[in-house]
Amino acid sequence: MTKLVIVESPAKARTIGGYLGAGYAVEASIGHIRDLPQPSELPADMKKGPFGKFSVDVDNGFEPYYVVDSDKKKIVAELRRLLKSSDELLLATDEDREGEAIAWHLYEVLKPKVPVKRMAFHEITPEAIARALDNPRQIDMKLVDAQESRRILDRLVGYEVSPLLWRKVAPGLSAGRVQSVATRLVVQRERERMAFQAASYWDVTATFVKGAEGFDAKLVSVDGTRIATGKDFDDRGALVKKDARALGQAEAEAIAGAVADAAATVASVESKPYTRRPAPPFTTSTLQQEASRKLRMGARDAMRTAQALYENGYITYMRTDSTNLSDQAVEAARTQIGEIFGEDYLPAKPRLYSTTSKGAQEAHEAIRPAGDHFRTPGEVASSLSKQQLALYDLIWKRTVASQMADARGYTATIRVLTGIDVDGERHGVGSSASGTVITAPGFRLAYQEGRDQGRYDAEKADSDSEKTLPDVAE
């Protein structure tokens, strides 16, 4: 007799089967085996009944009607055959709402007469599989109820909204609880864009030189009045900040020409201590964002690549809202930091991260390299594709950096005054330059978080960029 282990995907079945060895038969359900049917596919005697519109009886506790998918009947028959010669059933689907629901559907359809256990793990490594075998649990019906509620809501919302999308957007689109809200957000933003009115303003950037060194400073005031930037205008193109002055092209060019021939004075030099903590380990959404920024990888490609890494035992489960790391993962990261970067880059205590979102799924860890000892990108390079290696490298760096010391330094702001003559009149022009000087790189030695290009990022870059400034005095 053998023990039957059911997972979700063939790739995962091959990996786990190699770890378990003889005495275990590992098979894949290939996702869900049953679902709500299309109302048109209901039996004839049900089409005019309470299930006829949605395959859900909305008048009796939203009771769903499930059927085994036609393309899964062969898989279900094979699982039943294997179950007859097994003395135990281990349901090893993913440890989230969908995975729990798949395990429940398998239990309901197969109706096993042997003992049934739920194997739960969030990484596919020999150690994790062994721990899951030693600590089985029962199916979590709260997670099943949560998935079922979401699936029913998708059906109820989608069947009302999808026909609208077919008429207004494109045929064949489907909507649900997420897509309907996203459609509204897109419509609202499009209306804002249609109502937006552009405004033009000019600015001046001067390069000031002291000896062999120079630095760029942006015009910030003329005769004590602040020069307007993009954030001083509203969506109708009107200047709303009354303490700011908008420069036109002629005025800006006149100031630029006059400043080029004038001597400048350093009016003030201010410096402040700078400390920055590392970003937390990846969640699903932050991984997708960073993969887009740094690897030019779309959300779908990123998740497909992460799925392959997970199923082959390289990373932990890739669908999570949690930024927590297990004690083993923290120890693995700290050990690797000491080995690669040195003890100076280790904080005195491990860093702990918590998720602030009330709706976060905390069942899993953050996304990290799998195992109780992390493999470096160099150690796995020969067994991964180029895209997989790039994503693994990103995850490894982010995880290790999350346990490293703070980056430290100081920010400096230099304010320069220039007296100029324009059309026979004397004016005082103020320019400002800011930069960050890093004295202890800390986590930056391993990883720096990317940033989306927002509306005012060009202006932020002038004050936040880490550029070198010369040693000047007031």
C-alpha positions in Angstrom: 0.0 0.0 0.0 1.1 3.6 -0.6 0.1 7.0 0.5 -1.5 9.2 -2.2 -0.3 12.9 -2.2 -2.3 15.3 -4.4 -0.8 18.6 -5.3 -1.9 21.3 -7.8 0.7 21.2 -10.6 2.7 18.5 -12.4 5.9 20.4 -11.9 5.3 20.4 -8.1 4.4 16.8 -8.2 7.7 15.9 -9.9 9.7 17.9 -7.3 7.9 16.6 -4.2 7.9 13.0 -5.6 11.6 13.2 -5.8 11.8 14.2 -2.1 9.3 11.6 -0.8 10.6 8.6 -2.7 9.1 5.1 -2.4 5.8 4.6 -0.5 4.3 7.7 -1.9 2.3 8.4 -5.1 2.3 12.1 -6.0 -0.3 13.3 -8.5 -1.5 16.7 -9.7 -5.1 17.9 -9.8 -4.0 20.6 -12.2 -5.8 23.3 -10.4 -9.5 23.2 -9.5 -11.4 20.0 -10.4 -14.9 21.5 -10.2 -16.5 24.9 -10.4 -19.8 26.8 -10.9 -21.1 25.8 -14.3 -22.4 28.3 -16.9 -26.2 28.5 -16.4 -26.6 27.3 -20.0 -24.8 24.0 -19.0 -27.1 23.2 -16.1 -29.3 20.1 -16.3 -32.6 20.9 -18.1 -34.7 20.5 -14.9 -32.6 23.1 -13.1 -32.6 25.9 -15.7 -35.9 27.2 -14.5 -35.3 26.7 -10.9 -33.4 28.9 -8.2 -30.0 28.0 -9.8 -31.0 29.0 -13.3 -29.6 32.5 -13.4 -26.2 32.2 -11.6 -25.8 28.5 -10.7 -26.2 30.0 -7.2 -29.5 30.0 -5.2 -29.5 33.6 -4.0 -32.7 33.1 -1.9 -31.4 30.2 0.2 -28.1 31.2 1.7 -26.3 31.7 -1.6 -26.0 27.9 -2.0 -23.7 27.1 -5.0 -24.1 24.2 -7.4 -20.8 22.7 -8.4 -20.0 20.3 -11.3 -16.7 18.5 -12.2 -15.2 20.3 -15.2 -15.4 18.3 -18.4 -11.7 18.4 -18.9 -11.0 17.2 -15.4 -13.2 14.1 -15.4 -10.2 12.0 -16.6 -8.0 13.3 -13.8 -10.7 12.6 -11.2 -11.1 9.1 -12.5 -7.3 8.5 -12.3 -7.2 9.9 -8.7 -10.1 7.6 -7.7 -8.2 4.6 -9.1 -5.0 5.5 -7.2 -7.0 6.1 -4.0 -8.3 2.5 -4.1 -4.8 1.2 -3.6 -3.8 3.8 -1.0 -4.0 3.6 2.8 -3.8 7.4 3.3 -4.7 10.5 1.4 -2.5 13.6 1.8 -3.9 16.8 0.4 -0.9 19.0 -0.4 -2.4 21.9 -2.4 -1.2 25.5 -1.8 -1.6 27.0 1.6 -3.9 29.9 0.6 -7.7 30.3 0.1 -7.6 28.8 -3.4 -5.4 25.9 -2.4 -7.6 25.1 0.7 -10.7 25.2 -1.5 -9.1 22.8 -4.0 -8.3 20.4 -1.1 -11.9 20.6 0.0 -13.3 20.0 -3.5 -11.0 17.0 -3.8 -12.3 15.6 -0.5 -15.9 16.2 -1.5 -15.5 14.6 -4.9 -13.2 11.6 -4.1 -15.1 10.7 -0.9 -12.1 8.8 0.6 -12.6 5.9 2.9 -9.0 6.1 4.2 -7.5 8.6 6.7 -7.2 12.1 5.2 -4.6 14.7 6.2 -3.8 18.2 5.0 -0.1 18.9 4.3 0.7 22.6 4.5 4.0 24.1 3.4 5.1 27.4 1.8 8.3 26.3 0.2 9.3 23.1 -1.7 12.5 21.9 0.0 13.3 18.5 1.6 13.2 20.2 5.1 9.8 21.9 4.5 8.2 18.7 3.1 9.5 16.7 6.0 8.1 19.2 8.5 4.8 19.2 6.7 4.6 15.4 6.9 5.3 15.5 10.7 2.7 18.2 11.3 -0.4 17.6 9.3 -3.7 19.4 10.0 -7.3 19.3 9.0 -8.9 21.3 6.1 -9.4 24.9 7.3 -13.1 25.5 6.6 -12.8 29.2 7.3 -10.4 29.5 4.3 -12.8 27.4 2.2 -15.7 29.6 3.1 -13.6 32.7 2.2 -12.8 31.3 -1.2 -16.3 30.2 -1.8 -17.7 33.6 -0.9 -15.3 35.3 -3.3 -16.2 32.9 -6.1 -19.9 33.4 -5.6 -19.4 37.2 -5.5 -17.4 37.0 -8.8 -20.4 35.2 -10.4 -23.1 37.5 -9.1 -21.2 40.7 -10.0 -19.6 39.4 -13.2 -22.9 38.3 -14.8 -24.3 41.8 -14.4 -21.2 43.8 -15.4 -19.6 41.6 -18.2 -22.4 42.3 -20.8 -21.8 46.0 -20.3 -18.1 45.5 -21.0 -18.9 43.6 -24.2 -21.0 46.5 -25.4 -18.7 49.3 -24.3 -15.2 47.9 -24.4 -14.6 44.7 -26.3 -16.4 41.3 -26.8 -15.3 38.3 -24.7 -14.2 40.3 -21.6 -15.2 39.0 -18.2 -15.7 41.0 -15.0 -15.9 40.1 -11.4 -15.5 41.6 -7.9 -12.0 43.1 -8.9 -12.5 44.0 -12.5 -15.8 45.9 -11.9 -14.1 48.2 -9.3 -11.0 48.6 -11.5 -13.3 49.6 -14.4 -14.8 52.3 -12.3 -11.3 53.6 -11.2 -10.2 53.7 -14.9 -13.4 55.6 -15.8 -12.9 58.1 -13.0 -9.2 58.7 -13.9 -10.1 59.1 -17.6 -12.7 61.8 -16.7 -10.0 63.6 -14.7 -7.7 63.4 -17.7 -10.3 64.8 -20.0 -10.9 67.7 -17.7 -7.2 68.4 -17.1 -5.8 71.6 -18.5 -2.1 72.0 -19.1 -0.1 75.0 -18.0 3.4 75.9 -18.9 6.1 77.3 -16.7 9.9 77.8 -17.0 12.8 77.2 -14.7 16.5 77.8 -14.7 19.3 75.5 -13.7 22.8 77.0 -13.2 26.2 75.2 -12.9 28.3 76.9 -10.2 32.0 76.3 -10.2 34.5 76.6 -7.4 38.1 75.6 -8.5 37.9 72.3 -10.3 34.5 71.3 -8.8 31.1 72.3 -9.9 27.5 71.6 -9.0 24.1 72.2 -10.5 21.6 74.4 -8.6 18.0 75.1 -9.5 16.5 78.7 -9.4 14.3 78.9 -6.4 13.6 82.6 -5.9 13.8 86.0 -7.5 13.9 89.1 -5.3 12.7 86.9 -2.4 9.7 85.5 -4.2 9.6 81.7 -4.6 9.6 80.4 -8.2 6.6 78.2 -9.1 7.0 74.5 -9.9 4.4 71.9 -11.1 2.9 71.3 -7.7 1.9 74.9 -7.4 -0.7 74.5 -10.2 -4.1 72.8 -10.0 -5.7 70.5 -12.6 -7.3 73.5 -14.4 -3.8 74.9 -15.1 -4.2 77.8 -12.6 -1.5 78.9 -10.3 -3.0 78.3 -6.8 -0.1 79.1 -4.6 -0.1 82.9 -4.1 3.4 83.0 -2.7 4.9 81.6 -5.9 5.8 83.4 -9.2 5.5 81.6 -12.5 8.3 82.4 -15.0 7.6 82.8 -18.7 10.1 81.8 -21.4 11.4 85.4 -22.1 11.9 86.1 -18.4 13.6 82.7 -17.7 16.0 83.2 -20.7 16.9 86.7 -19.5 17.7 85.5 -16.0 19.7 82.6 -17.4 21.8 84.9 -19.6 22.4 87.4 -16.7 23.4 84.7 -14.2 25.9 83.2 -16.7 28.1 86.4 -16.4 27.6 87.1 -12.7 29.6 86.1 -9.6 27.8 84.1 -7.0 27.9 83.9 -3.2 27.2 80.9 -1.0 24.5 82.2 1.3 24.1 79.1 3.5 25.2 75.5 3.9 23.0 73.2 5.9 23.6 69.6 6.7 21.4 67.0 8.5 22.1 63.4 9.5 20.7 60.8 7.1 19.6 57.3 8.1 17.6 54.9 5.9 16.2 51.5 6.8 16.1 48.7 4.2 12.8 47.8 2.5 11.0 44.8 3.9 11.1 41.5 2.1 8.9 41.0 -1.0 5.1 40.5 -1.0 3.3 39.6 -4.2 2.5 43.2 -5.1 6.0 44.6 -4.2 7.6 41.8 -6.2 5.5 42.7 -9.2 6.4 46.4 -8.9 10.1 45.8 -8.6 10.1 43.3 -11.4 8.4 45.9 -13.6 10.8 48.7 -12.6 14.1 46.8 -12.7 13.5 43.8 -15.1 10.9 45.3 -17.4 8.8 42.3 -16.5 5.0 42.5 -16.6 2.9 41.3 -13.7 1.8 38.1 -15.5 5.3 37.2 -16.6 6.7 37.9 -13.1 4.1 35.6 -11.5 4.6 32.9 -14.1 8.3 33.0 -13.5 7.9 33.1 -9.7 5.5 30.1 -10.0 8.2 28.1 -11.8 10.8 29.1 -9.1 8.4 28.0 -6.3 7.4 24.7 -7.9 11.1 23.8 -8.4 12.1 24.6 -4.9 14.0 27.9 -5.3 11.7 30.4 -3.5 8.8 30.3 -1.0 5.2 30.6 -2.0 4.8 33.7 -4.2 1.2 34.7 -3.3 1.4 36.5 0.0 0.7 39.8 1.7 3.0 39.1 4.6 6.5 40.7 5.1 7.3 38.3 8.0 10.3 36.0 7.8 10.6 32.7 9.8 13.3 32.4 12.4 15.2 30.0 10.0 15.0 32.5 7.2 16.3 35.4 9.4 19.2 33.2 10.6 20.0 32.2 7.0 20.0 35.8 5.9 22.2 37.0 8.8 24.6 34.1 8.3 25.0 35.0 4.6 25.4 38.7 5.4 28.3 37.9 7.7 29.9 35.6 5.2 29.6 37.8 2.1 29.6 41.4 3.4 31.2 41.1 6.9 30.0 41.6 10.4 30.0 45.4 10.1 26.9 45.1 7.9 24.9 43.1 10.5 22.6 45.0 12.9 22.8 44.0 16.6 19.4 42.4 16.5 17.4 40.7 13.7 14.9 43.1 11.9 11.2 42.3 12.3 8.6 43.5 9.8 4.9 43.5 10.2 2.0 44.0 7.7 -0.3 47.0 8.4 -3.0 46.0 5.9 -6.1 44.7 7.7 -7.0 42.4 4.8 -3.5 40.9 4.5 -3.1 37.1 4.2 -0.6 36.3 6.9 -0.7 32.5 6.4 2.7 32.7 4.5 6.1 34.2 4.9 7.3 36.9 2.7 8.7 35.8 -0.7 12.3 34.7 -0.1 14.8 32.1 -1.2 13.7 28.6 -0.2 15.5 26.5 2.4 17.2 26.9 5.8 20.3 28.0 4.0 20.0 30.5 1.0 21.6 29.6 -2.3 23.3 32.6 -3.9 22.4 33.6 -7.5 25.8 32.2 -8.5 25.0 28.8 -7.1 21.7 28.4 -9.0 22.7 30.2 -12.3 23.4 27.0 -14.2 20.0 25.5 -13.5 17.8 28.5 -14.2 16.7 30.4 -17.4 17.9 34.0 -17.8 14.5 35.3 -16.7 14.3 33.0 -13.7 17.8 33.9 -12.6 17.1 37.6 -12.9 14.0 37.3 -10.7 15.7 35.0 -8.2 18.6 37.5 -8.0 16.1 40.2 -7.2 14.4 38.2 -4.4 17.7 37.0 -2.9 19.1 40.6 -2.8 15.9 42.0 -1.3 15.7 39.3 1.4 19.4 39.6 2.4 19.2 43.5 2.4 16.2 43.4 4.6 18.3 42.1 7.5 21.3 44.4 6.9 22.4 47.6 8.7 20.9 51.0 8.0 22.5 53.3 5.4 23.9 56.4 7.0 25.3 59.7 5.9 24.1 63.3 5.8 22.1 65.5 3.5 23.5 68.9 2.5 21.7 71.9 1.0 23.7 74.7 -0.5 21.9 78.0 -1.2 23.5 80.4 -3.6 22.7 84.1 -4.1 23.5 85.9 -7.4 23.1 89.6 -8.1 22.1 90.2 -11.7 21.1 93.1 -14.0 18.1 92.6 -16.3 16.9 95.6 -18.4 18.8 98.0 -16.3 17.3 96.7 -13.0 19.1 95.0 -10.2 17.7 91.6 -9.0 18.7 89.1 -6.4 18.5 85.5 -7.6 18.5 82.5 -5.2 19.4 79.0 -6.3 19.5 75.8 -4.3 21.3 72.4 -4.6 20.8 69.4 -2.4 22.6 66.1 -2.2 23.0 63.1 0.1 26.5 61.9 1.1 26.6 58.3 2.1 29.3 57.5 4.7 28.1 54.0 5.6 26.3 52.2 2.8 24.8 49.4 4.9 22.0 47.5 3.0 22.7 49.6 -0.1 25.7 47.4 -0.7 23.3 44.6 -1.6 20.1 46.3 -2.8 18.4 49.6 -3.5 14.6 49.8 -3.9 13.3 51.2 -7.2 10.8 54.1 -7.5 7.9 54.7 -9.9 8.1 57.9 -12.0 5.3 60.0 -10.5 4.1 63.5 -11.5 6.6 65.5 -9.4 9.6 63.0 -9.5 11.6 65.3 -11.7 11.3 68.0 -9.0 12.0 65.6 -6.2 15.1 64.4 -8.0 16.7 67.8 -7.6 16.5 67.7 -3.9 16.6 63.9 -3.2 19.3 62.7 -5.6 22.4 61.4 -4.1 24.9 63.6 -5.9 28.3 64.8 -4.6 28.5 68.4 -3.5 31.8 70.3 -3.1 33.1 71.4 0.3 32.0 75.1 0.3 31.5 77.5 3.2 29.1 80.3 3.8 
